[in-house]
Amino acid sequence: MVTASKPPAVHPVDELPRTGRLLATGLQHVAASYAGVVAPPLVIGAYVGLSPAQVTFLVGAALFTAGIATLLQTIGFRKVGARLPFVNGVSFAGVAPVLAIADQQADKRDTLPVVYGAVMVAGALGFLLAPYFGRLVRFFPPVVSGTVITLIGLSLLPVAFGWIQGGHPERPASGTNLGLAGATLAIVLLLRRLLRGFARQIAVLLGLVAGTLLAIPAGAVHTDVTRHAALVGFPTPFHFGAPHLQPGAVVSMCILMLVCMTESTADMLALGEIVDRPADERTIAGGLRADTLGSALSPLFNGFANSAFAQNIGLVALTGVRSRFTVAACGLMFALLGLSPAFASLIALVPQPVLGGAGLVLFGTVAASGIGVLVKAGLERGDTMLIAAVSLGVGLIPVVSRTFYAGPAVPETLRTVLNSGVSAGCLTAVLLNLAFHHLGRGRDREVPRPRVAAEEKRMI
């Protein structure tokens, strides 16, 4: 008697949740990453002298292009897209170069066409380089990937602290802000402890809603932006003028693109370990193609360079919801929010201290995941400990001191890389791993990537 073979099981990353669960978990990703998407256009718009209406338009464009880039990353087509639960949005690393470009213009209002031209060139260059970046995966053993994952979490924690301070890191946190952040954190932890099943998976979303409700009597919910937002608003192509090429701006954005590609590679490796689908060469190349293609197309709709968002790694690790379609739903919501400023403003009602309380859980989870990978890498070995220690130290320099590399002793080009803690720490870990494990006698002591163990586990 011949028994029919069972169809191959669908990996959790490729599972399509039911509609209600898909929308709820997608909305949770929107809430977790909304502030990260809208912060860069708010800073840039104010710096170049845009009117409030124009800044609102710029925010809508950022949401729309983030949605398109996220769909490219999660759904993809042909060789484009990592097909992992990744949110793609405006890279905050691009803010400093954009402001530097603005300072070089006779009239800062002419900045955006120059930036858009440079981003389109940088995106096209990055798309061509994506396959070569994908081949670097063999240089990311557990000691490197664990260090990078830890740095991602530690680098994001100051963002949560800044939210608790109301967006003003230079000021002490007020009692109201501390109370709202603490209450939100306590609610999320309580829900994670008491709830089960799907309700437990959306504990962060429920905590954000509860924290916002608590903020209403405290006067921390501001509805001005909601009252003045239009119901419908499409990001008209080249609204701020046709792209203009300036050599200096193009070089600056190309360097930024390489930094973003380095960070995205690290993020893909981190998420691949968390969802038990280690990112191989093809995955990284596809993900970088999505990043760079999204960046190249973004200026058409008045957006900026896009890259993978590390914020959502913590949400995936915390909730255990690994479906890429959940994040695709988030991308669709972003695109729709970009077409409706009124609905987009509803997400903006969540006070920053409430986001900060939830952020402590999300970003701390990322750091803890990285520590777990480092432990598996064998920290009892002296060379492994040394690689992790030095790389973490280098990566944390810009996190604890934003002015550390601000002096004339560090060239502007090098500063772009060093001011990204994840990029600086990642490059340090890769170079030290090469020195200890690939050159000379160290090659014999090379540690295999954890994906080998994961593959063996699946074969048993």
Disulfide bonds with the S-S distance in Angstrom:
none
